[in-house]
Amino acid sequence: MPGVADWNDLACRARQLAAQTRGQRDPDVLQMLRDQLRVMQDEVRALFEPDQGAGMAESDPSGSPERPLNTPTTESINPKPFAQAHGEAQPKPHAPNPVAMPADPLCGFPASPALVMMIAPQFRDFTTSSRPTRADIVSAAWHVREHLGISQDAWGEACYAFGRWEAAVAVAAITGRYNAGEVRSPGGLLRQMIKLYSKNELRLDRTLRRLAARFVGQQTQTAGVTCS
């Protein structure tokens, strides 16, 4: 069951989001706040369904948000000896399940152009619209990645592995972390993401959630909403 600290954190973040909506008429900001509420909804479900939400918790809060999860494995039980001893019919063998393809690199996180512009302000320098589309963000990502020193080859590999929109969001996440002084080699981090994704170990949603929460926290400082 969730503890008091879990609820206090969620309640604080809900107050911060509520403070942001007061008098807010910018549709981009409102969309970002809506996306954050959806993420919080998933977190609440995870508190009551730990098996389904276990992957949402950081295994090492001080480590990289792209660090792979350490999940326990369960030992399979072979029912054949028991069935033979009791004269039960043996099930027919079946073909093994096909190898699963890598999941969504964003892990279901509701990323939007508005969110990208907020966590990575550099994208604003390469868009002409105040309400850019996904295509606009992808085009801007090409220029932002060059500003960060991410090679054209690394960008191409990310587009091939993730998809162009998802690769642009990954560049935005790297940009946000770079702005915070958390990344020394943006190109190296992007290649690490590609490697982790190929093994189904990339959790980019953690980074996006943390960057979005940081943005909301910065904006609500002026609103006087603090967490105790």
Contacts in CASP RR format, 6 or more apart in sequence:
PFRMAT RR
TARGET T0000
AUTHOR 0000-0000-0000
METHOD contacts of the structure
MODEL  1
MPGVADWNDLACRARQLAAQTRGQRDPDVLQMLRDQLRVMQDEVRALFEP
DQGAGMAESDPSGSPERPLNTPTTESINPKPFAQAHGEAQPKPHAPNPVA
MPADPLCGFPASPALVMMIAPQFRDFTTSSRPTRADIVSAAWHVREHLGI
SQDAWGEACYAFGRWEAAVAVAAITGRYNAGEVRSPGGLLRQMIKLYSKN
ELRLDRTLRRLAARFVGQQTQTAGVTCS
1 47 0 8 1.000
1 48 0 8 1.000
2 47 0 8 1.000
2 48 0 8 1.000
6 47 0 8 1.000
8 227 0 8 1.000
9 227 0 8 1.000
10 40 0 8 1.000
10 43 0 8 1.000
10 44 0 8 1.000
12 227 0 8 1.000
12 228 0 8 1.000
13 36 0 8 1.000
13 40 0 8 1.000
13 213 0 8 1.000
13 216 0 8 1.000
13 227 0 8 1.000
14 40 0 8 1.000
15 225 0 8 1.000
16 216 0 8 1.000
16 217 0 8 1.000
16 220 0 8 1.000
16 223 0 8 1.000
16 225 0 8 1.000
16 227 0 8 1.000
17 33 0 8 1.000
17 36 0 8 1.000
17 37 0 8 1.000
17 40 0 8 1.000
17 216 0 8 1.000
19 220 0 8 1.000
19 223 0 8 1.000
19 224 0 8 1.000
19 225 0 8 1.000
20 29 0 8 1.000
20 33 0 8 1.000
20 216 0 8 1.000
20 219 0 8 1.000
20 220 0 8 1.000
20 223 0 8 1.000
21 30 0 8 1.000
21 33 0 8 1.000
22 223 0 8 1.000
24 30 0 8 1.000
24 33 0 8 1.000
27 114 0 8 1.000
27 131 0 8 1.000
28 113 0 8 1.000
28 114 0 8 1.000
28 117 0 8 1.000
28 118 0 8 1.000
28 130 0 8 1.000
28 131 0 8 1.000
29 114 0 8 1.000
29 118 0 8 1.000
31 112 0 8 1.000
31 114 0 8 1.000
31 115 0 8 1.000
32 112 0 8 1.000
32 114 0 8 1.000
32 115 0 8 1.000
32 118 0 8 1.000
32 212 0 8 1.000
32 215 0 8 1.000
33 216 0 8 1.000
35 110 0 8 1.000
35 111 0 8 1.000
35 112 0 8 1.000
35 115 0 8 1.000
35 212 0 8 1.000
36 212 0 8 1.000
36 213 0 8 1.000
36 216 0 8 1.000
38 110 0 8 1.000
39 109 0 8 1.000
39 110 0 8 1.000
39 209 0 8 1.000
39 212 0 8 1.000
42 56 0 8 1.000
43 56 0 8 1.000
45 52 0 8 1.000
45 53 0 8 1.000
46 52 0 8 1.000
46 53 0 8 1.000
46 54 0 8 1.000
46 55 0 8 1.000
46 56 0 8 1.000
54 71 0 8 1.000
55 69 0 8 1.000
55 71 0 8 1.000
55 203 0 8 1.000
56 205 0 8 1.000
56 206 0 8 1.000
58 65 0 8 1.000
58 206 0 8 1.000
59 67 0 8 1.000
59 69 0 8 1.000
59 70 0 8 1.000
60 67 0 8 1.000
65 203 0 8 1.000
65 204 0 8 1.000
65 206 0 8 1.000
65 207 0 8 1.000
65 210 0 8 1.000
66 189 0 8 1.000
66 192 0 8 1.000
66 193 0 8 1.000
66 196 0 8 1.000
66 202 0 8 1.000
66 203 0 8 1.000
66 204 0 8 1.000
66 206 0 8 1.000
66 207 0 8 1.000
67 203 0 8 1.000
68 196 0 8 1.000
68 199 0 8 1.000
68 201 0 8 1.000
68 203 0 8 1.000
69 201 0 8 1.000
69 203 0 8 1.000
80 90 0 8 1.000
82 88 0 8 1.000
83 89 0 8 1.000
83 90 0 8 1.000
84 90 0 8 1.000
100 200 0 8 1.000
102 161 0 8 1.000
102 197 0 8 1.000
102 198 0 8 1.000
102 199 0 8 1.000
102 200 0 8 1.000
102 202 0 8 1.000
103 200 0 8 1.000
104 166 0 8 1.000
105 161 0 8 1.000
105 162 0 8 1.000
105 163 0 8 1.000
105 166 0 8 1.000
105 170 0 8 1.000
105 193 0 8 1.000
105 197 0 8 1.000
105 202 0 8 1.000
105 204 0 8 1.000
106 166 0 8 1.000
106 169 0 8 1.000
106 204 0 8 1.000
106 205 0 8 1.000
106 208 0 8 1.000
107 202 0 8 1.000
107 203 0 8 1.000
107 204 0 8 1.000
107 205 0 8 1.000
108 205 0 8 1.000
109 204 0 8 1.000
109 205 0 8 1.000
109 208 0 8 1.000
109 209 0 8 1.000
111 169 0 8 1.000
111 208 0 8 1.000
113 131 0 8 1.000
113 132 0 8 1.000
113 133 0 8 1.000
113 134 0 8 1.000
113 136 0 8 1.000
113 137 0 8 1.000
114 131 0 8 1.000
115 208 0 8 1.000
115 212 0 8 1.000
116 123 0 8 1.000
116 137 0 8 1.000
116 168 0 8 1.000
116 169 0 8 1.000
116 172 0 8 1.000
117 123 0 8 1.000
117 124 0 8 1.000
117 127 0 8 1.000
117 132 0 8 1.000
117 137 0 8 1.000
118 212 0 8 1.000
118 215 0 8 1.000
119 172 0 8 1.000
119 173 0 8 1.000
119 175 0 8 1.000
119 176 0 8 1.000
119 208 0 8 1.000
119 211 0 8 1.000
119 212 0 8 1.000
119 214 0 8 1.000
119 215 0 8 1.000
120 144 0 8 1.000
120 171 0 8 1.000
120 172 0 8 1.000
120 173 0 8 1.000
120 175 0 8 1.000
120 176 0 8 1.000
120 179 0 8 1.000
121 179 0 8 1.000
122 144 0 8 1.000
122 147 0 8 1.000
122 175 0 8 1.000
123 132 0 8 1.000
123 137 0 8 1.000
123 140 0 8 1.000
123 141 0 8 1.000
123 144 0 8 1.000
123 172 0 8 1.000
123 175 0 8 1.000
125 140 0 8 1.000
125 143 0 8 1.000
126 139 0 8 1.000
126 140 0 8 1.000
126 143 0 8 1.000
126 144 0 8 1.000
127 136 0 8 1.000
127 137 0 8 1.000
127 139 0 8 1.000
127 140 0 8 1.000
128 136 0 8 1.000
129 136 0 8 1.000
132 140 0 8 1.000
134 165 0 8 1.000
134 168 0 8 1.000
137 165 0 8 1.000
137 168 0 8 1.000
137 169 0 8 1.000
137 172 0 8 1.000
138 164 0 8 1.000
138 165 0 8 1.000
138 167 0 8 1.000
138 168 0 8 1.000
140 168 0 8 1.000
141 155 0 8 1.000
141 167 0 8 1.000
141 168 0 8 1.000
141 171 0 8 1.000
141 172 0 8 1.000
142 155 0 8 1.000
144 171 0 8 1.000
144 172 0 8 1.000
144 175 0 8 1.000
145 154 0 8 1.000
145 155 0 8 1.000
145 171 0 8 1.000
145 186 0 8 1.000
145 190 0 8 1.000
148 171 0 8 1.000
148 174 0 8 1.000
148 175 0 8 1.000
148 178 0 8 1.000
148 186 0 8 1.000
148 187 0 8 1.000
149 186 0 8 1.000
149 187 0 8 1.000
150 171 0 8 1.000
150 174 0 8 1.000
150 186 0 8 1.000
150 187 0 8 1.000
150 190 0 8 1.000
151 187 0 8 1.000
154 187 0 8 1.000
154 188 0 8 1.000
154 190 0 8 1.000
154 191 0 8 1.000
154 194 0 8 1.000
155 167 0 8 1.000
155 171 0 8 1.000
155 190 0 8 1.000
156 167 0 8 1.000
157 191 0 8 1.000
157 194 0 8 1.000
158 167 0 8 1.000
158 170 0 8 1.000
158 171 0 8 1.000
158 190 0 8 1.000
158 193 0 8 1.000
158 194 0 8 1.000
159 167 0 8 1.000
161 167 0 8 1.000
161 194 0 8 1.000
161 197 0 8 1.000
161 198 0 8 1.000
162 170 0 8 1.000
162 194 0 8 1.000
162 197 0 8 1.000
169 204 0 8 1.000
169 208 0 8 1.000
170 190 0 8 1.000
170 193 0 8 1.000
170 204 0 8 1.000
171 190 0 8 1.000
173 204 0 8 1.000
173 207 0 8 1.000
173 208 0 8 1.000
173 211 0 8 1.000
174 183 0 8 1.000
174 186 0 8 1.000
174 187 0 8 1.000
174 189 0 8 1.000
174 190 0 8 1.000
175 186 0 8 1.000
176 211 0 8 1.000
177 183 0 8 1.000
177 189 0 8 1.000
177 207 0 8 1.000
177 211 0 8 1.000
178 186 0 8 1.000
180 214 0 8 1.000
183 189 0 8 1.000
193 202 0 8 1.000
193 204 0 8 1.000
196 202 0 8 1.000
END
